[in-house]
Amino acid sequence: MISSIIFITIFFFGAIWFTINVRKIRRNILLGKEIDRKDHPAQRWKIMTLVALGQKKMFARPIPAILHLFLYTAFVITQIELIEIIYDGAVGSHRMFRPALGGFYTFLVSFIEILSVLAFIGTIAFLARRNLLKVPRLVKSELNGWPKLDANFILLGELTLICFIFMMNGADEVLYRQGLSHAQNLNDGSLGLAISSHLGPMLFGSMSQESLHIVERIGWWGHIMMVLGFLNYLPYSKHFHILLAFPNVYFSNLLAKGKFTNLESVTNEVKLMFDPNAAVPISDGTPSRFGAKDVMDLSWKQLLDSYTCTECGRCTAACPANITGKLLSPRKIMMDTRDRLTEVGKNMDANKGVFKDDGKSLLTDYITPEELWACTSCNACVQECPVNIDPLSIIIDLRRFLVMEQSAAPTELNMMFTNIENNGAPWQFAQADRLKWSNE
């Protein structure tokens, strides 16, 4: 009874704290401007199934894709066993579903154990890729400090969780064979688990009854505490993509890559210049800002993108500007957007839900004009992202602000703008001379 009360209390507070943090992130995302992404639901479900659930774009790089699949599948399937652990913790039972499910229970838990071994292998490989092999896209300067620590911390946590699983199952296997397990004895001699039925006796077979019970309980409590700890760590980590990848892919931009959106207010003004009698909708007023200077000027989807980024660096590895030594890194664009949005959220928390101007902005304080103008708008970063994040849209909106609000375009572009304004073309030819080439 005491154990159940402790478990329910810990589980309740863990769930409450997670809910509080998720609500804050939701509020931060909704600070963005409205954008309609509810069209073509059938197409969106198809894309989400292939890209988010099926990991389609991951397999552009087969080796890391297979390693990630080990972790991804283990994470999803293990949640089935977690249901039993939560139930057992609440009512004080142990392996409550085993008598009812019989052989299917043994198959299911055995399958989870096999996936856990594969996840263990994948985790070791990912640690090696980051810290020993130093894969170029995983050692860029923007990953120094907390991002690198965060990645290693979560991988080490994954290894610890897997060890707890096999401590629990292995010690329980030995106890069950001796008729000392908390699980109901079905007189079948063994739990029959694919890995633990061999690993358990090998590691724990010589232990005393008291030691076995301690090891089994450490494994059980360690498992659930790691799960709750991981759950509440997610909102502070890049690994929040585990939950956000699905909605982020569902709300993907369905337009053809390279098709830019126009500012409606500017489009209407241009239409009126060409035809004063054009049927242009009456505007609700002058836009508060052309383009984006801070995170509040971006759309909610762009802010969702920033929270979904897992910092894998595929976008940066494919970026021609970055490859040729330019300052631009699409991954850093997303990380900076998330960091600024987090800072804005903390500002609101400290000021009773109202943002108090802190004299900072996403543009200049986090992302420099040099980074923005290095972009060639090639869409390589958008194509490469495994969860359909769009760094280019943020770059374009920030550049729009530089051009339309601050007239801060590079000299070459300003010359082109002047020529278009004066000559109706990007070249320094008078309008009367524009067709002389046809007489050659």
WOTA-V691683 format. One record per residue. N is the residue number from 1. RES is the residue in one letter. SS is DSSP state (a for helix, b for strand, c for the rest). PHI is phi in whole degrees, -180 to 180 (* if undefined). D_LAST is the distance of its C-alpha to the last C-alpha in whole Angstrom. Layout:
BEGIN
N:RES:SS:PHI:D_LAST + N:RES:SS:PHI:D_LAST
END
This chain:
BEGIN
1:M:c:*:97 + 2:I:a:-62:96 + 3:S:a:-61:93 + 4:S:a:-66:92 + 5:I:a:-65:92 + 6:I:a:-62:90 + 7:F:a:-62:87 + 8:I:a:-61:87 + 9:T:a:-64:87 + 10:I:a:-63:84 + 11:F:a:-63:82 + 12:F:a:-63:82 + 13:F:a:-69:81 + 14:G:a:-63:78 + 15:A:a:-66:77 + 16:I:a:-65:77 + 17:W:a:-65:75 + 18:F:a:-63:73 + 19:T:a:-62:72 + 20:I:a:-61:72 + 21:N:a:-69:69 + 22:V:a:-65:67 + 23:R:a:-64:68 + 24:K:a:-65:66 + 25:I:a:-65:63 + 26:R:a:-60:63 + 27:R:a:-61:63 + 28:N:a:-61:60 + 29:I:a:-63:58 + 30:L:c:-76:58 + 31:L:c:-70:57 + 32:G:c:-72:54 + 33:K:b:-71:52 + 34:E:c:-70:52 + 35:I:c:-149:50 + 36:D:c:-87:51 + 37:R:c:-129:51 + 38:K:c:-108:53 + 39:D:c:-80:51 + 40:H:c:47:51 + 41:P:a:-59:55 + 42:A:a:-62:55 + 43:Q:a:-66:52 + 44:R:a:-67:53 + 45:W:a:-63:56 + 46:K:a:-64:54 + 47:I:a:-63:52 + 48:M:a:-63:55 + 49:T:a:-64:57 + 50:L:a:-76:55 + 51:V:a:-87:54 + 52:A:a:-83:57 + 53:L:a:-77:60 + 54:G:c:-85:58 + 55:Q:c:57:56 + 56:K:a:-56:53 + 57:K:a:-73:51 + 58:M:a:-61:53 + 59:F:a:-79:53 + 60:A:a:-65:50 + 61:R:c:-123:52 + 62:P:a:-58:55 + 63:I:a:-64:58 + 64:P:a:-63:58 + 65:A:a:-65:57 + 66:I:a:-67:61 + 67:L:a:-63:62 + 68:H:a:-66:61 + 69:L:a:-62:62 + 70:F:a:-57:66 + 71:L:a:-68:66 + 72:Y:a:-62:65 + 73:T:a:-66:67 + 74:A:a:-61:70 + 75:F:a:-62:69 + 76:V:a:-69:69 + 77:I:a:-70:72 + 78:T:a:-63:74 + 79:Q:a:-61:74 + 80:I:a:-66:76 + 81:E:a:-64:79 + 82:L:a:-62:79 + 83:I:a:-59:80 + 84:E:a:-67:83 + 85:I:a:-64:83 + 86:I:a:-65:83 + 87:Y:a:-63:86 + 88:D:a:-61:88 + 89:G:a:-65:88 + 90:A:a:-76:88 + 91:V:a:-104:91 + 92:G:c:83:93 + 93:S:c:-95:92 + 94:H:c:-149:91 + 95:R:c:52:89 + 96:M:c:-62:90 + 97:F:c:-86:87 + 98:R:a:-63:89 + 99:P:a:-61:92 + 100:A:a:-76:90 + 101:L:a:-92:87 + 102:G:c:57:89 + 103:G:a:-62:87 + 104:F:a:-66:83 + 105:Y:a:-62:84 + 106:T:a:-61:84 + 107:F:a:-62:81 + 108:L:a:-66:79 + 109:V:a:-68:81 + 110:S:a:-63:80 + 111:F:a:-62:77 + 112:I:a:-63:76 + 113:E:a:-65:78 + 114:I:a:-63:75 + 115:L:a:-63:72 + 116:S:a:-66:74 + 117:V:a:-65:74 + 118:L:a:-64:71 + 119:A:a:-65:70 + 120:F:a:-60:72 + 121:I:a:-63:70 + 122:G:a:-61:66 + 123:T:a:-66:68 + 124:I:a:-61:69 + 125:A:a:-64:65 + 126:F:a:-67:63 + 127:L:a:-62:66 + 128:A:a:-67:65 + 129:R:a:-62:61 + 130:R:a:-82:61 + 131:N:a:-109:64 + 132:L:c:-111:64 + 133:L:c:-74:61 + 134:K:c:51:59 + 135:V:c:-54:56 + 136:P:a:-49:53 + 137:R:a:-72:52 + 138:L:a:-102:56 + 139:V:c:-130:56 + 140:K:c:-68:53 + 141:S:a:-61:54 + 142:E:a:-68:54 + 143:L:a:-94:57 + 144:N:c:-64:59 + 145:G:c:84:62 + 146:W:a:-59:63 + 147:P:a:-57:61 + 148:K:a:-67:62 + 149:L:a:-62:65 + 150:D:a:-60:65 + 151:A:a:-62:64 + 152:N:a:-68:66 + 153:F:a:-62:69 + 154:I:a:-71:68 + 155:L:a:-69:68 + 156:L:a:-66:71 + 157:G:a:-63:73 + 158:E:a:-63:72 + 159:L:a:-63:74 + 160:T:a:-64:77 + 161:L:a:-61:76 + 162:I:a:-64:77 + 163:C:a:-62:80 + 164:F:a:-63:81 + 165:I:a:-60:81 + 166:F:a:-77:82 + 167:M:a:-63:85 + 168:M:a:-63:86 + 169:N:a:-71:86 + 170:G:a:-67:87 + 171:A:a:-65:90 + 172:D:a:-66:91 + 173:E:a:-62:91 + 174:V:a:-65:94 + 175:L:a:-62:96 + 176:Y:a:-64:95 + 177:R:a:-65:97 + 178:Q:c:-94:100 + 179:G:c:72:100 + 180:L:c:-115:99 + 181:S:c:-72:96 + 182:H:c:-70:95 + 183:A:c:-71:94 + 184:Q:c:-62:96 + 185:N:c:-80:97 + 186:L:c:-98:97 + 187:N:c:58:99 + 188:D:c:-107:96 + 189:G:c:81:96 + 190:S:c:-159:93 + 191:L:c:-69:90 + 192:G:c:74:88 + 193:L:c:-77:85 + 194:A:c:-58:82 + 195:I:c:-103:82 + 196:S:a:-68:85 + 197:S:a:-65:88 + 198:H:a:-102:87 + 199:L:a:-71:86 + 200:G:a:-58:88 + 201:P:a:-60:92 + 202:M:a:-68:90 + 203:L:a:-90:89 + 204:F:a:-118:92 + 205:G:c:-61:95 + 206:S:c:-94:97 + 207:M:c:-79:97 + 208:S:c:-75:100 + 209:Q:a:-60:100 + 210:E:a:-63:99 + 211:S:a:-65:96 + 212:L:a:-63:95 + 213:H:a:-64:95 + 214:I:a:-65:93 + 215:V:a:-62:90 + 216:E:a:-63:90 + 217:R:a:-70:90 + 218:I:a:-61:88 + 219:G:a:-63:85 + 220:W:a:-66:86 + 221:W:a:-68:85 + 222:G:a:-62:83 + 223:H:a:-60:80 + 224:I:a:-70:81 + 225:M:a:-69:80 + 226:M:a:-65:77 + 227:V:a:-63:76 + 228:L:a:-67:77 + 229:G:a:-64:75 + 230:F:a:-63:72 + 231:L:a:-59:72 + 232:N:a:-85:72 + 233:Y:a:-83:70 + 234:L:a:-52:67 + 235:P:c:-63:66 + 236:Y:c:-100:66 + 237:S:c:-124:64 + 238:K:a:-64:61 + 239:H:a:-76:63 + 240:F:a:-64:63 + 241:H:a:-61:60 + 242:I:a:-55:63 + 243:L:a:-95:63 + 244:L:a:-91:60 + 245:A:a:-59:58 + 246:F:a:-67:58 + 247:P:a:-65:58 + 248:N:a:-64:55 + 249:V:a:-70:53 + 250:Y:a:-58:54 + 251:F:c:-92:52 + 252:S:c:-60:49 + 253:N:c:-75:46 + 254:L:c:-89:45 + 255:L:c:-70:41 + 256:A:c:-61:38 + 257:K:c:-61:38 + 258:G:c:96:35 + 259:K:c:-88:35 + 260:F:c:-86:36 + 261:T:c:-86:38 + 262:N:c:-105:37 + 263:L:c:-73:40 + 264:E:a:-59:41 + 265:S:a:-64:41 + 266:V:a:-71:38 + 267:T:a:-58:37 + 268:N:a:-64:39 + 269:E:a:-64:37 + 270:V:a:-65:34 + 271:K:a:-61:35 + 272:L:a:-69:36 + 273:M:a:-65:34 + 274:F:a:-77:31 + 275:D:c:-147:34 + 276:P:c:-58:37 + 277:N:c:-96:39 + 278:A:c:-63:38 + 279:A:c:-82:42 + 280:V:c:-105:42 + 281:P:c:-59:45 + 282:I:c:-71:47 + 283:S:c:-74:47 + 284:D:c:-77:50 + 285:G:c:144:49 + 286:T:c:-70:47 + 287:P:c:-57:47 + 288:S:c:-66:49 + 289:R:c:-160:47 + 290:F:c:-90:43 + 291:G:c:75:43 + 292:A:c:-134:46 + 293:K:c:-109:48 + 294:D:c:-131:51 + 295:V:a:-63:52 + 296:M:a:-68:53 + 297:D:a:-87:50 + 298:L:c:-85:49 + 299:S:b:-82:50 + 300:W:a:-63:53 + 301:K:a:-69:52 + 302:Q:a:-65:50 + 303:L:a:-72:53 + 304:L:a:-63:55 + 305:D:a:-54:52 + 306:S:a:-65:53 + 307:Y:a:-75:57 + 308:T:a:-86:56 + 309:C:c:-61:54 + 310:T:c:-101:57 + 311:E:c:62:55 + 312:C:c:-70:54 + 313:G:c:83:51 + 314:R:a:-63:49 + 315:C:a:-64:46 + 316:T:a:-68:46 + 317:A:a:-64:46 + 318:A:a:-95:43 + 319:C:c:-74:41 + 320:P:a:-63:38 + 321:A:a:-66:39 + 322:N:a:-66:42 + 323:I:a:-61:42 + 324:T:c:-91:40 + 325:G:c:91:42 + 326:K:c:-71:41 + 327:L:c:-72:44 + 328:L:c:-67:43 + 329:S:c:-137:46 + 330:P:a:-56:46 + 331:R:a:-62:49 + 332:K:a:-64:50 + 333:I:a:-57:48 + 334:M:a:-70:51 + 335:M:a:-64:54 + 336:D:a:-65:53 + 337:T:a:-63:52 + 338:R:a:-64:56 + 339:D:a:-65:57 + 340:R:a:-67:56 + 341:L:a:-65:57 + 342:T:a:-63:61 + 343:E:a:-64:61 + 344:V:a:-63:60 + 345:G:a:-62:63 + 346:K:a:-66:66 + 347:N:a:-60:65 + 348:M:a:-69:66 + 349:D:a:-61:69 + 350:A:a:-80:70 + 351:N:c:-123:69 + 352:K:c:57:71 + 353:G:c:86:68 + 354:V:c:-116:66 + 355:F:c:-78:63 + 356:K:c:-104:64 + 357:D:c:-53:61 + 358:D:c:-107:61 + 359:G:c:76:58 + 360:K:c:-116:56 + 361:S:c:-155:53 + 362:L:a:-61:51 + 363:L:a:-76:48 + 364:T:a:86:49 + 365:D:a:-74:52 + 366:Y:c:-116:52 + 367:I:b:-117:48 + 368:T:c:-93:46 + 369:P:a:-57:42 + 370:E:a:-60:41 + 371:E:a:-63:42 + 372:L:a:-65:40 + 373:W:a:-79:37 + 374:A:c:-76:38 + 375:C:c:-71:37 + 376:T:c:-96:34 + 377:S:c:62:35 + 378:C:c:-82:35 + 379:N:c:73:38 + 380:A:a:-62:40 + 381:C:a:-65:43 + 382:V:a:-67:43 + 383:Q:a:-64:43 + 384:E:a:-79:46 + 385:C:c:-62:48 + 386:P:c:-68:51 + 387:V:c:-125:52 + 388:N:c:59:49 + 389:I:c:-76:49 + 390:D:c:-123:45 + 391:P:a:-63:45 + 392:L:a:-61:41 + 393:S:a:-63:42 + 394:I:a:-70:44 + 395:I:a:-59:42 + 396:I:a:-63:39 + 397:D:a:-66:42 + 398:L:a:-69:43 + 399:R:a:-67:39 + 400:R:a:-58:39 + 401:F:a:-64:42 + 402:L:a:-59:40 + 403:V:a:-78:37 + 404:M:a:-88:38 + 405:E:c:-102:42 + 406:Q:c:-115:41 + 407:S:c:49:38 + 408:A:c:-108:38 + 409:A:c:-77:35 + 410:P:c:-59:34 + 411:T:a:-55:32 + 412:E:a:-61:29 + 413:L:a:-71:29 + 414:N:a:-62:30 + 415:M:a:-64:27 + 416:M:a:-65:25 + 417:F:a:-60:28 + 418:T:a:-64:27 + 419:N:a:-64:23 + 420:I:a:-63:24 + 421:E:a:-66:26 + 422:N:a:-88:25 + 423:N:a:-113:21 + 424:G:c:75:21 + 425:A:c:-157:20 + 426:P:c:-72:21 + 427:W:c:-100:18 + 428:Q:c:-87:19 + 429:F:c:-123:16 + 430:A:c:-65:17 + 431:Q:a:-59:17 + 432:A:a:-69:16 + 433:D:a:-100:12 + 434:R:c:-69:12 + 435:L:c:-104:10 + 436:K:a:-64:7 + 437:W:a:-61:6 + 438:S:a:-75:6 + 439:N:a:-90:4 + 440:E:c:-68:0
END
